[in-house]
Amino acid sequence: MISAIRAQPRCLIISRLAIRSLSTEQVPTSGPNPELPPHLASPHGLNSRPTRSRINPAPRPSVPRTRQALPSLPATFGRNQILPVADSTRALLESIVHEFHAPIRYAFAYGSGVFEQDGYSTANPSSKGGPMLDFLFAVTHASHWHSINMSQFPGHYPLHARMLGSDFVARVEDIGPGVWFNTFVTMKGVTIKYGVTTVDNLCSDLLNWNTLYLAGRMHKPIRIIRDDARVRLTQQVNLTSAIRTALLTLPETFSETELFERIAGFSYAGDVRMILPTENRGKVGNIVRKQGPQFKELYHRLVVALPGVHWPLYSSTIQQDLSPQTRAAHLKKLPTTLLNRVTQQYADSNLPSREADETVYWSRIAGDEHLSKTLEQEMRDIVSWPSTIQSLKGLASAGPVKSLRYVAEKVGKWRRGSVQPVDKAS
């Protein structure tokens, strides 16, 4: 009798354990991933936590977490960069970028096909004789991107590039300013040219002005198609650097047109295409005359936020403080490449040591009457070599036939630009 009573709890315990085990097998637990594969399932059931050890650590989640240095920015940050275009143009640009299967992190369109330029009868690329649409794509891994894109659009690449593969394309892209261009490509009924670079290379040029090849293009109005927080942040630094540099080369009072032309001209000063008969000599003026409102939207908020600058919203006249202290505040915040070049020019001057008295050091350079010419010369030197390399790379990226066609069109633009002043004078 006593033994029967003692045995009863054991039966109840065993039954309860069996029921609990059965319910555990049939009813999945809640969580991000209740269905674990057999080799990851815990021998104690899904509710138990796996033992962590150095030899056998806990498995990682099946869905990897996306890690970004800048996951988000305030909604209003960089709103000056979002320039409006016609709905038809916006739809066309977005539809073209959507065609690419290779992952694009940041994309923008630029040039006369997006924003009107003086000298073009229309900015509509769909019209007969309309301008080519220019794009630039920033990607994470160049070789991987070109491998996917070459599989989808082999005709975008010349024969030798297809034969040598995406690694060859990525190596050529990395030379000089770090861009590969596919040109005279027909998509959605229009002719386009698109450049490919990496996000790292783009952001480095925006911050440091290593070559001014990409940063200079983004000094002018662009239409962002795919945005990226990191690029948007570094682009805001790039635009501010352009303003600081321009202010150091302008007088106490000047017009907004003078400011825009000075900034737009940075990437063309020293460009080999401006020396050879392959580019319209009046290109900077053509851009600014038709895109004044876009330039003002891009730069006005940034200009008035700087010390010593007065520019009312409804005025076209700008005034700035030319004291050495204010100019020094602009000077020492210039991009690294340009600033290092400028300080090297003053290395042999009779200046106090930078370590001994930094305030006097920057004020003396900022107050020098030759600083403006020094800045302009150094920017020409920064631009000249990368622009030459990129022009030579066109033979590898476009092939001989497309290269001759591209040069012929550029020569035509140069001829039209060279006769334009005569027409105006008459």
Backbone hydrogen bonds, N-H to C=O, Kabsch-Sander energy under -0.5 kcal/mol:
donor,donor_aa,acceptor,acceptor_aa,energy
5,I,1,M,-2.0
6,R,2,I,-2.3
7,A,3,S,-1.8
8,Q,4,A,-1.2
10,R,6,R,-0.7
11,C,7,A,-1.7
12,L,8,Q,-2.3
13,I,9,P,-2.8
14,I,10,R,-2.8
15,S,11,C,-2.7
16,R,12,L,-2.7
17,L,13,I,-2.3
18,A,14,I,-2.3
19,I,15,S,-2.8
20,R,16,R,-2.7
21,S,17,L,-2.4
22,L,18,A,-2.5
23,S,19,I,-2.7
24,T,20,R,-1.7
25,E,21,S,-1.6
26,Q,22,L,-2.0
27,V,23,S,-2.3
36,L,34,P,-1.3
40,L,37,P,-1.8
41,A,37,P,-1.0
41,A,38,P,-0.6
45,G,42,S,-1.5
48,S,45,G,-0.7
67,R,65,R,-0.5
68,Q,66,T,-0.5
77,F,74,P,-1.4
79,R,76,T,-1.6
81,Q,78,G,-1.8
82,I,79,R,-1.1
83,L,81,Q,-1.3
83,L,222,I,-0.5
90,R,86,A,-2.8
91,A,87,D,-2.6
92,L,88,S,-2.0
93,L,89,T,-2.7
94,E,90,R,-2.5
95,S,91,A,-2.1
96,I,92,L,-2.0
97,V,93,L,-2.1
98,H,94,E,-2.0
99,E,95,S,-0.7
99,E,96,I,-1.0
100,F,97,V,-1.3
105,R,103,P,-0.5
105,R,138,A,-1.7
106,Y,138,A,-1.7
107,A,226,R,-2.0
108,F,136,L,-1.8
109,A,223,R,-2.3
110,Y,134,D,-2.2
113,G,132,M,-0.5
114,V,111,G,-1.6
115,F,111,G,-2.3
118,D,286,N,-2.0
120,Y,117,Q,-1.7
127,S,124,N,-1.2
130,G,127,S,-2.1
133,L,191,T,-2.4
134,D,110,Y,-1.1
135,F,193,K,-2.7
136,L,108,F,-2.2
137,F,195,G,-3.2
138,A,106,Y,-3.3
139,V,137,F,-0.5
139,V,197,T,-2.5
142,A,140,T,-0.5
145,W,141,H,-2.3
146,H,142,A,-2.7
147,S,143,S,-2.0
148,I,144,H,-1.9
149,N,145,W,-2.7
150,M,146,H,-2.8
151,S,147,S,-1.3
152,Q,148,I,-1.8
153,F,149,N,-3.5
156,H,153,F,-1.6
157,Y,154,P,-1.6
162,R,158,P,-1.8
163,M,159,L,-2.2
164,L,160,H,-2.1
165,G,161,A,-1.7
169,V,165,G,-1.6
170,A,166,S,-2.6
171,R,167,D,-2.0
172,V,168,F,-2.4
173,E,169,V,-2.6
174,D,170,A,-1.6
175,I,171,R,-0.5
175,I,172,V,-1.3
178,G,175,I,-1.7
179,V,175,I,-0.5
180,W,196,V,-1.9
182,N,194,Y,-2.6
183,T,181,F,-0.5
185,V,192,I,-2.6
187,M,185,V,-0.6
187,M,190,V,-2.5
190,V,187,M,-2.1
192,I,185,V,-3.4
193,K,133,L,-2.6
194,Y,182,N,-2.5
195,G,135,F,-2.2
196,V,180,W,-2.6
197,T,137,F,-2.3
199,V,139,V,-2.4
202,L,198,T,-2.4
203,C,199,V,-2.7
204,S,200,D,-2.0
205,D,201,N,-2.0
206,L,202,L,-2.2
207,L,203,C,-2.0
208,N,204,S,-2.7
209,W,205,D,-1.9
216,G,212,L,-0.9
217,R,213,Y,-0.7
218,M,214,L,-1.7
219,H,216,G,-1.0
220,K,217,R,-0.9
223,R,109,A,-2.9
224,I,222,I,-0.6
225,I,107,A,-3.1
226,R,107,A,-1.7
232,R,228,D,-2.8
233,L,229,A,-2.1
234,T,230,R,-2.2
235,Q,231,V,-2.6
236,Q,232,R,-1.5
237,V,233,L,-1.4
238,N,234,T,-2.2
239,L,235,Q,-2.5
240,T,236,Q,-1.9
241,S,237,V,-2.4
242,A,238,N,-1.9
243,I,239,L,-1.8
244,R,240,T,-2.4
245,T,241,S,-2.4
246,A,242,A,-2.3
247,L,243,I,-2.7
248,L,244,R,-1.6
249,T,246,A,-1.4
250,L,247,L,-0.9
254,F,318,I,-2.3
256,E,316,S,-2.5
259,L,255,S,-1.7
260,F,256,E,-2.6
261,E,257,T,-2.7
262,R,258,E,-2.1
263,I,259,L,-2.3
264,A,260,F,-2.9
265,G,261,E,-1.5
266,F,263,I,-1.3
268,Y,265,G,-0.7
269,A,265,G,-1.8
271,D,268,Y,-1.7
274,M,271,D,-1.5
275,I,271,D,-0.7
275,I,272,V,-0.7
276,L,272,V,-2.4
278,T,273,R,-1.1
278,T,276,L,-2.3
279,E,276,L,-0.5
283,K,280,N,-1.6
286,N,282,G,-2.4
287,I,283,K,-2.2
288,V,284,V,-2.3
289,R,285,G,-2.4
290,K,286,N,-1.0
291,Q,287,I,-1.5
295,F,291,Q,-2.4
296,K,292,G,-2.4
297,E,293,P,-2.2
298,L,294,Q,-2.0
299,Y,295,F,-2.1
300,H,296,K,-2.5
303,V,299,Y,-2.5
304,V,300,H,-2.2
305,A,301,R,-0.7
306,L,303,V,-1.7
309,V,306,L,-0.9
310,H,319,Q,-3.2
315,S,312,P,-1.7
318,I,254,F,-3.2
319,Q,310,H,-2.3
320,Q,252,E,-2.2
321,D,308,G,-2.3
327,R,323,S,-2.5
328,A,324,P,-2.3
329,A,325,Q,-1.5
330,H,326,T,-1.2
331,L,327,R,-2.7
332,K,328,A,-2.3
333,K,330,H,-1.1
334,L,331,L,-1.8
337,T,208,N,-1.5
338,L,208,N,-0.5
339,L,335,P,-2.8
340,N,336,T,-2.7
341,R,337,T,-1.7
342,V,338,L,-2.2
343,T,339,L,-2.6
344,Q,340,N,-1.7
345,Q,341,R,-1.3
346,Y,342,V,-1.0
347,A,344,Q,-1.2
349,S,346,Y,-0.9
351,L,349,S,-2.2
357,D,353,S,-2.2
361,Y,357,D,-2.0
362,W,358,E,-2.3
363,S,359,T,-2.0
364,R,360,V,-2.3
365,I,361,Y,-1.6
366,A,362,W,-2.7
367,G,363,S,-1.6
368,D,365,I,-1.3
371,L,368,D,-1.3
374,T,370,H,-2.0
375,L,371,L,-2.6
376,E,372,S,-2.1
377,Q,373,K,-2.3
378,E,374,T,-2.4
379,M,375,L,-2.2
380,R,376,E,-1.8
381,D,377,Q,-2.0
382,I,378,E,-2.0
383,V,379,M,-2.1
384,S,380,R,-2.3
385,W,381,D,-0.8
387,S,383,V,-2.1
388,T,384,S,-1.8
389,I,385,W,-2.4
390,Q,386,P,-2.5
391,S,387,S,-1.8
392,L,388,T,-1.9
393,K,389,I,-2.2
394,G,390,Q,-0.9
395,L,392,L,-1.3
396,A,392,L,-0.5
396,A,393,K,-0.7
397,S,393,K,-2.4
398,A,394,G,-2.4
399,G,394,G,-0.6
399,G,395,L,-0.9
402,K,398,A,-0.6
403,S,399,G,-2.0
404,L,400,P,-2.2
405,R,401,V,-2.0
406,Y,402,K,-2.6
407,V,403,S,-2.6
408,A,404,L,-2.3
409,E,405,R,-2.0
410,K,406,Y,-2.1
411,V,407,V,-2.7
412,G,408,A,-1.9
413,K,409,E,-1.9
414,W,410,K,-2.3
415,R,411,V,-2.3
416,R,412,G,-2.2
417,G,413,K,-2.4
418,S,414,W,-2.0
419,V,415,R,-1.4
420,Q,416,R,-0.8
423,D,419,V,-1.7
424,K,420,Q,-2.0
425,A,421,P,-2.2
426,S,422,V,-1.8
